[in-house]
Amino acid sequence: MQGGEPVTPESLPEQADEDAAESDVHFSGSARTEGFYRIPPAEKAAHLPDRNKAIVDTSNTSALASARDNRADSRRLVLGIEQHKKDTATDTDILKFNQLRTRKKQLKFAKSPIHDWGLYAMELIPAGDMVIEYVGEVIRQQVADAREKAYERQGNFSTYLFRVDDDLVVDATRKGNIARLMNHCCTPNCNAKILTLNGEKRIVLFAKNTILPGQELTYDYKFQSSADDENAITCLCGSPGCRRFL
């Protein structure tokens, strides 16, 4: 103990307590030097008077608690998925949109008997399939109103403003894709649908019925004009159900 001598069990003082003498732990005299070891539940209970000293197997209890937690988590997950589906697109829509991004439909633009240029299918498109996304600048309604007046002053009456909701409009007049060339028809073979994907609203055109190669793609602009409207646009779709005005 003196002069830097190492500490050995023989150099330790004799234990006055008989129980401590029979114990083989803490040979160095300090629990810190012995590292960590597990205390049996029975021994731990002997020093905790507020605890039930009976040794209880808690494995089944923990398993039940774990199962209840898993079921609760599953219910919360299902509720979250259902709410997400209500707020956004369906699983089928998301799958079709991802397929549309990886494998675009074969389309072309050419002169149309309805008006100027039109968009045509170059392959068979089954009913219900996504045809193309309507792409453009996403702007507020106030900006869209100002742009429409500016386009008219410039003599550009072929504007491509697509309303998404009460506040947002997609302007494909100068920045967009060939979806803007789809003409109006009172009995169209496509319809537009607003999808919410990852919190962002997208305009996607779906095939209402099977579209054959060479057929022009059309959708209803739904301007809801009549002959009494001063700015009514005459419809030239020529379909049997033509409303005569856009």
C-alpha positions in Angstrom: 0.0 0.0 0.0 3.0 2.3 0.6 5.7 3.2 -1.7 3.7 2.5 -4.9 3.1 -1.2 -4.0 0.3 -2.8 -6.0 -3.0 -3.5 -4.4 -3.7 -7.2 -3.9 -6.4 -9.1 -2.0 -3.8 -10.1 0.6 -3.1 -6.4 1.3 -6.7 -5.5 1.9 -7.9 -5.2 5.5 -10.0 -8.1 6.9 -13.8 -7.6 6.6 -15.5 -7.1 9.9 -18.9 -7.9 8.4 -19.3 -11.7 8.0 -21.6 -11.3 5.0 -19.2 -9.0 3.2 -16.4 -11.5 3.8 -18.3 -14.2 2.1 -18.9 -12.0 -1.0 -16.3 -12.4 -3.8 -17.0 -9.0 -5.5 -15.1 -5.7 -5.3 -11.7 -7.3 -4.8 -10.1 -4.0 -5.6 -12.2 -2.2 -2.9 -14.0 0.0 -5.4 -17.0 -0.8 -7.6 -15.8 1.6 -10.3 -12.8 -0.6 -11.0 -14.9 -3.7 -11.5 -16.8 -2.5 -14.5 -20.5 -3.2 -15.2 -22.4 -6.3 -14.2 -26.0 -7.3 -13.9 -27.7 -7.3 -10.6 -30.2 -10.2 -10.2 -33.9 -9.1 -9.7 -34.2 -10.8 -6.4 -31.2 -9.0 -5.0 -32.4 -5.7 -6.4 -35.8 -6.2 -4.9 -34.3 -6.8 -1.4 -33.1 -3.2 -1.4 -36.3 -1.6 -2.8 -39.0 -1.9 -0.1 -41.6 -0.1 -2.3 -41.3 -2.7 -5.0 -43.0 -6.0 -5.1 -40.3 -8.4 -4.1 -41.8 -11.3 -6.1 -39.9 -12.0 -9.2 -42.4 -11.6 -12.1 -41.8 -12.7 -15.7 -42.5 -9.5 -17.6 -41.8 -10.9 -21.0 -45.5 -11.6 -21.9 -46.5 -8.1 -20.5 -43.9 -6.4 -22.7 -45.0 -8.4 -25.7 -48.6 -7.4 -25.1 -47.6 -3.8 -24.8 -45.5 -4.0 -27.9 -48.4 -5.6 -29.8 -50.8 -2.9 -28.7 -48.3 -0.2 -29.7 -47.8 -1.9 -33.1 -51.6 -2.0 -33.7 -52.0 1.6 -32.7 -49.2 2.6 -35.0 -50.8 0.6 -37.8 -54.1 2.3 -37.3 -52.5 5.7 -37.3 -50.6 4.8 -40.5 -53.8 3.6 -42.2 -55.7 6.8 -41.1 -52.8 8.9 -42.4 -52.8 7.1 -45.8 -56.6 7.5 -46.1 -56.4 11.2 -45.4 -53.5 11.6 -47.8 -55.6 9.9 -50.5 -58.4 12.3 -49.9 -56.1 15.3 -50.1 -54.0 14.1 -53.0 -54.2 11.7 -55.9 -55.1 8.0 -55.7 -52.5 5.3 -55.7 -53.5 4.4 -59.3 -53.1 8.1 -60.4 -49.7 8.3 -58.8 -48.6 5.1 -60.5 -49.9 6.2 -63.9 -48.2 9.6 -63.5 -44.9 8.0 -62.7 -45.3 5.7 -65.7 -46.1 8.7 -67.9 -42.9 10.4 -66.8 -40.8 7.4 -67.6 -42.6 6.4 -70.8 -44.3 9.3 -72.6 -47.1 8.7 -75.1 -46.2 9.1 -78.8 -47.9 12.3 -79.9 -47.4 14.8 -82.7 -48.8 18.2 -83.6 -50.2 19.0 -87.1 -52.7 21.3 -88.8 -56.2 20.8 -87.3 -59.6 21.2 -89.0 -60.9 22.5 -85.7 -58.5 25.4 -85.3 -54.9 26.1 -86.4 -52.7 23.5 -84.9 -53.8 20.4 -83.0 -52.3 17.4 -81.1 -52.6 13.9 -82.5 -52.1 10.4 -81.1 -49.4 8.3 -82.9 -50.2 5.1 -80.9 -53.3 3.4 -79.4 -54.2 5.0 -76.0 -56.5 2.9 -73.9 -59.4 4.6 -72.0 -58.3 5.9 -68.6 -54.7 6.3 -69.5 -52.8 9.5 -68.8 -52.0 11.1 -72.1 -49.9 14.2 -71.2 -49.3 16.7 -68.5 -50.2 20.3 -69.2 -47.0 22.2 -68.4 -46.4 26.0 -68.0 -45.7 28.8 -65.6 -47.7 28.6 -62.4 -48.9 32.1 -61.6 -51.5 33.8 -59.4 -54.9 34.8 -60.8 -54.1 38.5 -60.6 -51.0 38.0 -62.7 -52.9 35.9 -65.2 -55.5 38.6 -65.6 -52.8 41.2 -66.3 -51.0 38.9 -68.7 -54.2 38.2 -70.7 -54.8 41.9 -71.2 -51.2 42.4 -72.2 -51.4 39.5 -74.7 -54.5 41.0 -76.3 -52.8 44.4 -76.6 -50.0 42.7 -78.4 -52.5 41.1 -80.8 -51.9 37.6 -79.4 -55.3 36.1 -78.9 -54.1 32.5 -78.8 -53.3 32.5 -75.1 -53.0 29.3 -73.1 -54.1 30.0 -69.6 -55.4 27.0 -67.6 -57.0 27.6 -64.3 -55.9 25.2 -61.5 -58.0 26.6 -58.6 -59.3 30.0 -57.4 -55.8 31.3 -56.9 -53.4 29.5 -59.3 -53.3 29.5 -63.1 -50.9 27.7 -65.5 -49.7 29.9 -68.3 -48.3 27.9 -71.2 -48.3 30.8 -73.7 -44.6 31.3 -73.8 -43.3 28.5 -71.6 -45.0 25.1 -72.0 -45.2 21.8 -73.9 -47.3 20.6 -76.8 -50.3 19.9 -74.5 -51.2 23.5 -75.1 -52.0 22.7 -78.7 -55.0 20.4 -77.8 -58.1 22.0 -79.2 -61.6 22.3 -77.7 -64.4 19.8 -78.5 -67.8 19.7 -77.0 -67.6 15.9 -77.1 -63.9 15.4 -76.4 -61.9 12.2 -76.1 -59.9 13.5 -73.2 -60.6 15.2 -69.9 -58.4 17.2 -67.6 -57.8 16.3 -64.0 -56.0 18.2 -61.2 -53.7 15.9 -59.3 -51.9 16.9 -56.1 -48.5 15.1 -55.9 -46.0 15.9 -53.1 -48.0 19.0 -52.3 -47.9 20.3 -55.8 -50.9 20.6 -58.1 -50.5 19.2 -61.6 -52.8 19.3 -64.7 -53.0 15.9 -66.4 -55.0 15.0 -69.5 -56.7 11.5 -69.4 -58.2 9.5 -72.2 -62.0 9.3 -71.8 -62.2 6.5 -74.3 -59.9 4.5 -76.5 -58.0 6.7 -78.8 -56.8 5.3 -82.1 -53.6 6.3 -83.9 -54.1 9.4 -86.0 -57.0 10.8 -84.0 -56.9 14.3 -82.8 -56.8 14.8 -79.0 -59.4 17.2 -77.6 -60.8 18.2 -74.3 -63.6 20.5 -73.2 -62.3 24.1 -72.3 -65.5 24.6 -70.3 -65.7 28.4 -71.0 -69.5 28.2 -70.6 -70.2 30.9 -73.1 -73.5 31.5 -74.9 -74.7 33.5 -77.9 -75.7 36.3 -75.6 -72.2 36.8 -74.4 -70.4 39.7 -76.0 -67.1 37.9 -76.0 -68.4 34.5 -76.9 -66.1 32.4 -79.2 -67.7 30.3 -81.9 -67.0 26.6 -81.6 -65.7 24.9 -84.7 -65.4 21.3 -83.3 -68.1 20.0 -85.6 -69.1 17.2 -83.3 -72.8 16.0 -83.1 -73.1 17.5 -79.6 -71.5 20.9 -80.4 -72.8 23.7 -78.2 -71.9 26.3 -80.9 -69.9 28.4 -78.5 -67.0 27.8 -76.2 
